Amino acid sequence: MKSIRHNMEFARTRAKNNMKFARTRANLYYNAKVRRQRYLYESTVEHTKQMQVQSKDRWRNWLKQAKGKEIENENDDTASVLLEVEIDDVNGDYKRAWFDEDGFPRTSRDKNGRFVNPWSVVSSTPPFSSFLRWRRERWMDSYAPASLREPQSLEERQQFLPIVTCNSKNKNRNKNNIEFQWIGHSTCLVQMDNFTILTDPVFSNHAAPIPAGVPRFTPPALNLERLQEKQQHIDAVVISHDHYDHLDVHSLREIEDRGLLSERGKYFVPLGHKHYIMRTCGIAADKICELEWWQSSTIQKQEDDSSQHELKISCAPAQHWCSRTPFDRNLRLWCSWAFHSTTLTPTSTSTSTSTSTSTSTSEKSFYFAGDTGVPDNFPLHEQIGERLGPFDLAALPIGAYAPNWFMKESHCAPHETVQIHRAIRARYSVGVHWGTWALADEPYFEPPRLLREACTSVGDGLVFGRDMLVVRHGERVEFPCSDDVDGHSNEEVIVDPHPVLLKE
């Protein structure tokens, strides 16, 4: 008995010592991790302060132009996230800074090779704990009850968001204008000169990897079969990022199977998407153009009347994130898109003695924001407006913004959409990214009403329904292009006389 008792006491003592050693080792590891994080934070803050000294005048001028007033506080944190941290490329081929010498953000990765928003010290990718908190609050109806988050009847949808059916081409379209047609969510059909653009084509009934996922409440106003019947070939299909409500594999397959691309048409995707689309959609590599931020590609056409058309497609930054599974977080880039079309038309002038030939030039511009948040301390959209703007027309998101603590880093509320409109120097903007899926917690029909209020409160003279507007699914709207480089024109926007009925 003594030996048994002795062995039990020895085992108990040994277990206590092992637990004490394990706790000590865990504490040492935790303290080292905390010290490392504190060191990284302090070094980042110190480097940020150095960048502030170098860039303070530049960003003060930015804010002066954006806000139209002097900066009162000389120590204003206008460049608090301009980091010049050098990192290895995912292949280790070269090193590059997160910002160029002018302070514009470059396509950037962290040490694990995952893409980041270089201006933000806070990740726009919500952690899983935040997702669980959001789902719990959604279940408790903390922001809006389910009866408001989703349309309750077909009659309600038809009253506040009817679908306009257009079964044929618009033969009366003025080619000096940009024609915009909203198919649903972020899927838009845009015609500039002789080019046709399709943004984020999603025609499926669910925005999820499985059919039981997020249901679609408003069907597409125009399906791919009707596009084929109209013989409307697409010159550029652009994808902003890989979320299921923006990248739909089934829709891309159908576009390819129906041969809807024009002879020189291509799919334009941000960095990291090409191989995924090739693998999942079976699209040939030469049909996919993969770009990173600030890169561009061109498509050229020549008509029988000797007119030359060129469409320049530029990949621009956005504040967002990417993921299709829990294991590929931010392995693919996200972006917005800018389009500039140029038409050169030869004209002949005859006199009694000679004949002279000249060339007239017509230019149009369109901006598609995709999904984006608005950085707090960085002039992201002002930079886009400076480098790629001004724009004749922009398609800007106005939905999926509630609750603000969860959605702010990756989506924008209507009042922030107004800020983007002014920052990129757009002449007209259409609100998209609403009225299709119930992705967030705001009431289903609320975004247009808040956009109208934002135009009045923070729009500084913007007129809702003229400068910024929402349209019905399937509605065609023609926007006149600017007569000069400053974006001024005496023409009024050509809108269907039946505006969207706002639900108060």
C-alpha positions as CSV (number, residue, x, y, z in Angstrom):
1,M,0.0,0.0,0.0
2,K,2.8,2.4,0.8
3,S,4.4,1.8,-2.6
4,I,1.1,2.4,-4.3
5,R,0.5,5.6,-2.3
6,H,4.1,6.7,-3.1
7,N,3.6,6.1,-6.8
8,M,0.3,8.0,-6.8
9,E,1.9,11.0,-5.0
10,F,4.8,10.9,-7.4
11,A,2.5,10.9,-10.4
12,R,0.5,13.8,-8.9
13,T,3.6,15.8,-8.3
14,R,4.9,15.1,-11.8
15,A,1.6,16.2,-13.3
16,K,1.6,19.4,-11.3
17,N,5.1,20.2,-12.5
18,N,4.2,19.4,-16.1
19,M,1.2,21.7,-15.9
20,K,3.4,24.5,-14.3
21,F,6.0,24.0,-17.0
22,A,3.3,24.1,-19.7
23,R,1.8,27.3,-18.3
24,T,5.3,28.9,-18.0
25,R,6.1,28.0,-21.6
26,A,2.7,29.3,-22.8
27,N,3.2,32.6,-20.9
28,L,6.7,33.0,-22.4
29,Y,5.4,32.4,-25.9
30,Y,2.5,34.8,-25.3
31,N,4.7,37.5,-23.9
32,A,7.2,37.1,-26.8
33,K,4.3,37.3,-29.2
34,V,2.9,40.4,-27.5
35,R,6.4,42.0,-27.5
36,R,6.8,41.2,-31.2
37,Q,3.4,42.7,-32.0
38,R,4.2,45.8,-29.9
39,Y,7.5,46.2,-31.7
40,L,5.8,45.9,-35.1
41,Y,3.2,48.3,-34.1
42,E,5.6,50.9,-32.7
43,S,7.9,50.6,-35.7
44,T,4.9,51.0,-38.0
45,V,3.8,54.0,-36.1
46,E,7.3,55.5,-36.2
47,H,7.6,54.9,-39.9
48,T,4.1,56.3,-40.5
49,K,5.2,59.5,-38.7
50,Q,8.2,59.7,-41.0
51,M,5.9,59.3,-44.0
52,Q,3.7,62.0,-42.6
53,V,6.5,64.5,-42.6
54,Q,7.4,63.6,-46.2
55,S,3.8,63.6,-47.5
56,K,2.0,66.1,-45.3
57,D,1.9,68.9,-47.8
58,R,0.7,66.7,-50.6
59,W,-2.2,65.3,-48.7
60,R,-3.1,68.6,-47.2
61,N,-3.5,69.8,-50.8
62,W,-5.6,66.8,-51.4
63,L,-8.0,67.5,-48.5
64,K,-8.0,71.2,-49.5
65,Q,-9.3,70.3,-53.0
66,A,-11.7,67.7,-51.7
67,K,-13.1,69.7,-48.8
68,G,-12.6,73.2,-50.4
69,K,-11.0,74.6,-47.3
70,E,-7.7,75.0,-45.5
71,I,-6.5,72.4,-43.0
72,E,-6.9,74.0,-39.6
73,N,-4.7,71.5,-37.6
74,E,-1.1,71.4,-38.9
75,N,-0.7,68.0,-37.2
76,D,-3.8,66.5,-39.1
77,D,-3.3,62.8,-39.6
78,T,-3.7,63.0,-43.4
79,A,-1.2,60.3,-44.2
80,S,-1.5,58.1,-41.2
81,V,-1.3,54.9,-43.2
82,L,1.2,55.7,-45.9
83,L,3.6,52.8,-45.2
84,E,6.8,52.3,-47.2
85,V,7.2,48.7,-45.9
86,E,9.0,46.6,-48.4
87,I,7.7,43.0,-48.8
88,D,8.6,40.0,-50.9
89,D,6.5,39.2,-53.9
90,V,4.6,35.9,-53.6
91,N,7.2,34.3,-55.9
92,G,10.1,36.0,-54.2
93,D,11.2,37.5,-57.5
94,Y,11.5,41.1,-56.5
95,K,10.7,43.6,-53.7
96,R,8.4,46.5,-54.1
97,A,7.0,49.2,-51.9
98,W,3.3,49.4,-51.0
99,F,3.2,53.0,-52.4
100,D,4.9,54.6,-55.3
101,E,7.0,57.8,-55.1
102,D,3.9,59.9,-55.6
103,G,1.9,58.2,-52.7
104,F,-0.4,56.1,-55.0
105,P,-1.1,52.6,-53.7
106,R,0.4,49.7,-55.5
107,T,-0.9,46.1,-55.6
108,S,0.5,44.9,-52.3
109,R,0.8,41.6,-50.4
110,D,1.6,40.7,-46.8
111,K,4.4,38.3,-45.8
112,N,2.1,35.3,-46.5
113,G,1.5,36.4,-50.0
114,R,-2.0,37.5,-49.5
115,F,-3.3,40.8,-50.9
116,V,-3.9,43.7,-48.6
117,N,-5.3,47.2,-48.6
118,P,-2.0,49.0,-48.2
119,W,-3.5,52.2,-46.8
120,S,-5.3,50.5,-43.9
121,V,-3.8,49.2,-40.7
122,V,-7.1,47.4,-40.1
123,S,-7.9,44.5,-42.3
124,S,-11.1,44.8,-44.3
125,T,-11.5,41.1,-44.0
126,P,-13.8,40.5,-41.0
127,P,-12.6,37.9,-38.5
128,F,-14.8,34.9,-37.9
129,S,-15.7,36.1,-34.4
130,S,-17.2,39.3,-36.0
131,F,-19.1,37.2,-38.4
132,L,-20.6,35.2,-35.6
133,R,-21.5,38.4,-33.7
134,W,-23.2,39.8,-36.8
135,R,-25.2,36.6,-37.3
136,R,-26.3,36.6,-33.7
137,E,-27.4,40.3,-34.0
138,R,-29.2,39.5,-37.2
139,W,-31.0,36.6,-35.6
140,M,-32.0,39.0,-32.8
141,D,-33.2,41.7,-35.3
142,S,-30.8,44.2,-33.8
143,Y,-30.8,46.5,-36.8
144,A,-33.9,45.8,-38.8
145,P,-36.5,42.9,-38.5
146,A,-36.6,40.3,-41.2
147,S,-39.9,41.7,-42.4
148,L,-37.9,44.8,-43.6
149,R,-34.7,43.2,-44.6
150,E,-36.4,41.1,-47.3
151,P,-39.4,42.0,-49.6
152,Q,-42.5,40.2,-48.2
153,S,-44.5,39.9,-51.4
154,L,-44.3,40.1,-55.2
155,E,-46.7,43.0,-55.1
156,E,-44.3,45.0,-52.9
157,R,-41.4,44.3,-55.3
158,Q,-43.4,45.3,-58.3
159,Q,-44.5,48.5,-56.6
160,F,-41.2,49.8,-55.4
161,L,-38.8,48.0,-57.8
162,P,-40.5,47.0,-61.0
163,I,-38.7,45.3,-63.8
164,V,-38.6,47.0,-67.2
165,T,-38.4,44.5,-70.1
166,C,-36.4,45.5,-73.2
167,N,-36.5,42.8,-75.8
168,S,-34.7,44.6,-78.6
169,K,-31.8,46.8,-79.3
170,N,-32.2,50.5,-78.9
171,K,-32.1,51.6,-82.5
172,N,-32.6,55.2,-81.6
173,R,-29.6,55.4,-79.3
174,N,-27.6,58.5,-79.7
175,K,-24.0,57.3,-80.2
176,N,-22.7,60.5,-78.6
177,N,-24.2,59.4,-75.3
178,I,-23.4,56.5,-73.0
179,E,-26.3,54.0,-72.6
180,F,-26.6,52.3,-69.2
181,Q,-28.9,49.4,-68.4
182,W,-29.1,47.9,-64.9
183,I,-29.6,44.1,-65.0
184,G,-29.4,43.7,-61.2
185,H,-27.1,44.1,-58.3
186,S,-23.7,45.0,-59.8
187,T,-24.5,43.5,-63.3
188,C,-24.7,46.4,-65.8
189,L,-24.8,46.6,-69.6
190,V,-23.0,49.7,-70.8
191,Q,-22.6,50.9,-74.4
192,M,-19.9,53.5,-75.2
193,D,-19.4,54.4,-78.9
194,N,-19.3,51.0,-80.6
195,F,-18.2,49.1,-77.5
196,T,-20.4,46.9,-75.2
197,I,-19.4,46.3,-71.6
198,L,-20.8,43.8,-69.1
199,T,-19.9,44.3,-65.4
200,D,-19.9,41.5,-62.8
201,P,-22.3,39.1,-64.7
202,V,-24.3,37.2,-62.2
203,F,-27.5,35.6,-63.6
204,S,-27.9,32.8,-61.1
205,N,-30.7,32.5,-58.5
206,H,-28.3,32.2,-55.5
207,A,-25.2,34.1,-54.5
208,A,-23.6,31.2,-52.7
209,P,-21.6,28.0,-53.5
210,I,-24.7,25.9,-52.9
211,P,-28.3,26.3,-54.2
212,A,-29.6,26.7,-50.7
213,G,-27.5,29.9,-50.2
214,V,-28.5,33.6,-50.4
215,P,-31.7,33.7,-52.5
216,R,-32.3,36.2,-55.3
217,F,-35.4,38.2,-54.8
218,T,-35.4,40.2,-58.0
219,P,-34.7,38.1,-61.2
220,P,-32.3,39.4,-63.8
221,A,-33.9,42.0,-66.0
222,L,-32.1,40.7,-69.1
223,N,-30.9,37.1,-69.4
224,L,-28.1,35.8,-71.6
225,E,-30.5,34.1,-74.0
226,R,-32.1,37.4,-74.9
227,L,-28.7,38.9,-75.4
228,Q,-28.0,36.2,-77.9
229,E,-31.3,36.7,-79.6
230,K,-30.5,40.4,-80.0
231,Q,-27.1,39.5,-81.4
232,Q,-25.5,41.9,-79.0
233,H,-21.9,40.9,-78.7
234,I,-19.9,41.9,-75.7
235,D,-16.4,43.5,-76.0
236,A,-15.4,43.5,-72.4
237,V,-16.7,41.4,-69.5
238,V,-15.1,42.7,-66.2
239,I,-15.0,41.1,-62.8
240,S,-14.3,43.2,-59.8
241,H,-13.6,40.4,-57.2
242,D,-14.4,36.8,-56.5
243,H,-17.4,37.0,-54.1
244,Y,-20.3,35.0,-55.2
245,D,-22.5,38.0,-55.8
246,H,-19.9,39.3,-58.3
247,L,-18.2,36.3,-59.8
248,D,-20.7,33.6,-61.0
249,V,-19.0,30.6,-62.6
250,H,-22.3,29.4,-64.2
251,S,-22.9,32.8,-65.9
252,L,-19.4,32.9,-67.3
253,R,-19.8,29.4,-68.7
254,E,-23.0,30.4,-70.3
255,I,-21.5,33.5,-71.9
256,E,-18.8,31.4,-73.3
257,D,-21.1,28.6,-74.5
258,R,-23.4,31.1,-76.3
259,G,-20.5,32.8,-77.9
260,L,-21.5,36.3,-76.7
261,L,-18.1,37.8,-76.8
262,S,-17.2,39.8,-79.9
263,E,-14.3,38.9,-82.2
264,R,-11.8,40.8,-80.0
265,G,-13.8,40.6,-76.8
266,K,-12.1,39.5,-73.6
267,Y,-12.7,38.9,-69.9
268,F,-10.9,41.4,-67.7
269,V,-10.1,40.2,-64.2
270,P,-7.9,41.4,-61.3
271,L,-4.7,39.6,-60.4
272,G,-5.1,36.0,-59.3
273,H,-8.4,35.3,-61.0
274,K,-7.2,34.1,-64.4
275,H,-6.2,30.6,-63.5
276,Y,-9.3,30.1,-61.3
277,I,-11.6,31.1,-64.2
278,M,-9.7,28.9,-66.6
279,R,-10.0,26.0,-64.3
280,T,-13.6,26.4,-63.3
281,C,-15.1,27.8,-66.5
282,G,-13.0,26.2,-69.2
283,I,-12.2,29.6,-70.8
284,A,-9.1,29.8,-72.9
285,A,-6.1,31.8,-71.5
286,D,-5.9,34.1,-74.5
287,K,-9.5,35.3,-73.8
288,I,-8.6,36.5,-70.2
289,C,-6.7,39.6,-69.5
290,E,-5.4,39.8,-65.9
291,L,-4.4,43.2,-64.6
292,E,-3.2,44.7,-61.3
293,W,-3.9,48.2,-59.9
294,W,-3.2,51.1,-62.4
295,Q,-2.5,48.7,-65.3
296,S,-4.6,49.0,-68.5
297,S,-5.4,47.3,-71.7
298,T,-7.0,48.5,-75.0
299,I,-9.4,47.1,-77.5
300,Q,-9.5,48.6,-81.0
301,K,-12.1,48.6,-83.7
302,Q,-12.3,50.1,-87.2
303,E,-15.7,50.7,-88.9
304,D,-16.5,50.8,-92.6
305,D,-16.6,54.6,-92.6
306,S,-12.9,54.6,-91.6
307,S,-13.7,55.6,-88.0
308,Q,-11.3,54.2,-85.5
309,H,-12.6,53.2,-82.0
310,E,-10.4,52.5,-79.0
311,L,-11.5,51.4,-75.6
312,K,-9.0,51.7,-72.7
313,I,-9.8,49.5,-69.7
314,S,-7.9,50.4,-66.5
315,C,-7.8,48.5,-63.3
316,A,-8.1,50.8,-60.3
317,P,-7.9,50.2,-56.5
318,A,-10.8,49.5,-54.2
319,Q,-11.1,48.9,-50.4
320,H,-12.4,45.3,-50.1
321,W,-11.3,41.7,-49.7
322,C,-11.6,38.3,-51.5
323,S,-12.7,34.8,-50.6
324,R,-14.7,32.0,-52.0
325,T,-13.8,29.4,-49.4
326,P,-12.3,29.6,-45.8
327,F,-8.9,28.7,-47.3
328,D,-8.3,31.2,-50.1
329,R,-8.8,34.4,-48.2
330,N,-7.2,37.3,-50.1
331,L,-5.3,35.1,-52.5
332,R,-6.9,37.0,-55.4
333,L,-7.0,40.8,-55.9
334,W,-10.1,43.1,-55.8
335,C,-10.5,46.2,-57.9
336,S,-12.7,48.8,-59.6
337,W,-12.6,49.5,-63.3
338,A,-12.3,52.7,-65.4
339,F,-13.2,52.8,-69.1
340,H,-12.2,55.5,-71.7
341,S,-13.4,55.2,-75.2
342,T,-12.0,57.3,-78.1
343,T,-13.3,57.7,-81.6
344,L,-11.3,59.2,-84.4
345,T,-13.5,60.2,-87.4
346,P,-11.9,61.6,-90.6
347,T,-13.7,64.6,-92.1
348,S,-13.1,66.3,-95.4
349,T,-13.5,69.9,-96.1
350,S,-13.7,71.0,-99.7
351,T,-13.0,74.5,-101.1
352,S,-12.9,75.9,-104.6
353,T,-9.1,75.3,-104.8
354,S,-8.4,72.3,-102.5
355,T,-9.7,69.6,-100.3
356,S,-8.4,69.2,-96.7
357,T,-8.8,66.2,-94.4
358,S,-9.0,66.5,-90.6
359,T,-9.9,64.2,-87.8
360,S,-12.5,64.8,-85.1
361,T,-12.1,63.1,-81.7
362,S,-14.9,61.9,-79.4
363,E,-14.1,60.8,-75.9
364,K,-16.3,59.1,-73.2
365,S,-15.5,57.7,-69.8
366,F,-17.2,55.4,-67.3
367,Y,-16.3,54.1,-63.9
368,F,-17.4,50.9,-62.2
369,A,-16.7,50.8,-58.5
370,G,-17.4,47.1,-57.9
371,D,-17.5,46.7,-54.1
372,T,-15.6,49.2,-52.0
373,G,-15.5,50.9,-48.6
374,V,-14.3,54.4,-48.0
375,P,-11.0,54.8,-46.2
376,D,-11.1,57.1,-43.2
377,N,-7.6,58.6,-43.4
378,F,-6.6,58.1,-47.0
379,P,-7.8,59.9,-50.2
380,L,-8.2,56.7,-52.3
381,H,-11.0,57.9,-54.5
382,E,-9.5,61.4,-54.9
383,Q,-6.5,59.6,-56.3
384,I,-8.6,57.6,-58.7
385,G,-10.3,60.8,-59.8
386,E,-6.9,62.5,-60.3
387,R,-5.2,59.7,-62.2
388,L,-8.2,58.3,-64.2
389,G,-11.0,60.9,-64.0
390,P,-13.1,62.9,-64.5
391,F,-15.9,60.5,-65.6
392,D,-19.0,61.1,-67.6
393,L,-20.8,58.3,-65.7
394,A,-20.2,56.1,-62.7
395,A,-21.9,53.0,-61.3
396,L,-21.5,53.2,-57.5
397,P,-22.7,50.8,-54.7
398,I,-25.3,52.0,-52.3
399,G,-26.4,48.8,-50.5
400,A,-25.1,46.2,-48.0
401,Y,-23.9,48.7,-45.4
402,A,-25.6,47.6,-42.1
403,P,-24.5,47.0,-39.4
404,N,-21.9,49.7,-39.9
405,W,-19.4,48.2,-37.5
406,F,-19.2,45.0,-39.6
407,M,-19.7,46.3,-43.1
408,K,-17.9,49.7,-43.1
409,E,-14.5,48.4,-44.2
410,S,-15.8,46.6,-47.3
411,H,-19.0,48.4,-48.3
412,C,-20.2,52.0,-48.4
413,A,-23.4,53.6,-47.2
414,P,-25.3,56.1,-49.4
415,H,-23.8,59.2,-47.8
416,E,-20.3,57.7,-48.5
417,T,-21.4,57.0,-52.1
418,V,-22.0,60.7,-52.5
419,Q,-18.5,61.3,-51.3
420,I,-17.1,58.9,-53.9
421,H,-19.1,60.6,-56.6
422,R,-17.5,63.9,-55.8
423,A,-14.0,62.5,-55.2
424,I,-13.8,60.7,-58.6
425,R,-15.3,63.8,-60.3
426,A,-18.2,62.0,-61.9
427,R,-20.8,64.0,-63.8
428,Y,-23.5,61.4,-63.3
429,S,-23.7,58.4,-61.0
430,V,-26.2,55.5,-60.8
431,G,-26.7,53.6,-57.5
432,V,-26.3,49.8,-57.9
433,H,-25.5,46.9,-55.5
434,W,-29.0,46.9,-53.9
435,G,-32.5,45.6,-54.6
436,T,-31.4,42.1,-55.7
437,W,-30.0,40.1,-52.7
438,A,-30.6,40.7,-49.0
439,L,-26.9,40.7,-48.1
440,A,-26.9,42.9,-45.1
441,D,-29.3,44.1,-42.4
442,E,-30.6,47.4,-43.8
443,P,-34.2,47.4,-45.0
444,Y,-34.5,46.1,-48.5
445,F,-35.8,49.4,-50.1
446,E,-33.9,51.8,-47.8
447,P,-30.8,52.7,-49.9
448,P,-32.5,54.9,-52.5
449,R,-34.2,57.0,-49.8
450,L,-30.9,57.5,-47.9
451,L,-29.2,58.4,-51.2
452,R,-31.8,61.1,-51.7
453,E,-31.3,62.4,-48.2
454,A,-27.5,62.3,-48.6
455,C,-27.7,64.4,-51.8
456,T,-29.5,67.0,-49.9
457,S,-27.4,66.9,-46.7
458,V,-23.8,66.3,-47.9
459,G,-24.2,66.5,-51.7
460,D,-23.3,70.3,-51.8
461,G,-25.6,71.0,-54.6
462,L,-26.1,67.6,-56.1
463,V,-29.6,66.9,-57.4
464,F,-31.1,63.5,-56.7
465,G,-32.7,62.1,-59.9
466,R,-30.3,64.2,-62.1
467,D,-26.7,64.1,-60.9
468,M,-27.2,60.9,-58.8
469,L,-30.1,58.6,-59.5
470,V,-31.4,55.1,-59.1
471,V,-33.1,53.2,-61.9
472,R,-35.4,50.2,-62.3
473,H,-34.2,46.8,-63.2
474,G,-33.8,46.6,-67.0
475,E,-34.3,50.4,-67.5
476,R,-32.2,52.0,-70.2
477,V,-30.8,55.4,-69.5
478,E,-28.8,57.6,-71.9
479,F,-26.2,60.0,-70.4
480,P,-24.8,62.8,-72.5
481,C,-21.0,63.1,-72.4
482,S,-19.1,66.2,-71.5
483,D,-18.4,68.9,-74.0
484,D,-15.0,69.8,-72.5
485,V,-12.4,68.3,-70.2
486,D,-14.0,69.8,-67.1
487,G,-17.1,67.8,-67.5
488,H,-19.5,70.7,-68.3
489,S,-22.4,70.3,-70.7
490,N,-25.6,72.1,-71.4
491,E,-27.5,68.8,-72.1
492,E,-29.8,67.2,-69.5
493,V,-29.7,63.5,-68.7
494,I,-32.2,61.4,-70.7
495,V,-34.1,59.4,-68.1
496,D,-37.3,57.4,-68.3
497,P,-40.1,59.6,-67.0
498,H,-41.1,57.0,-64.4
499,P,-38.6,57.2,-61.5
500,V,-38.2,54.6,-58.8
501,L,-40.9,54.9,-56.1
502,L,-39.1,55.4,-52.8
503,K,-40.4,53.6,-49.8
504,E,-40.5,55.9,-46.8
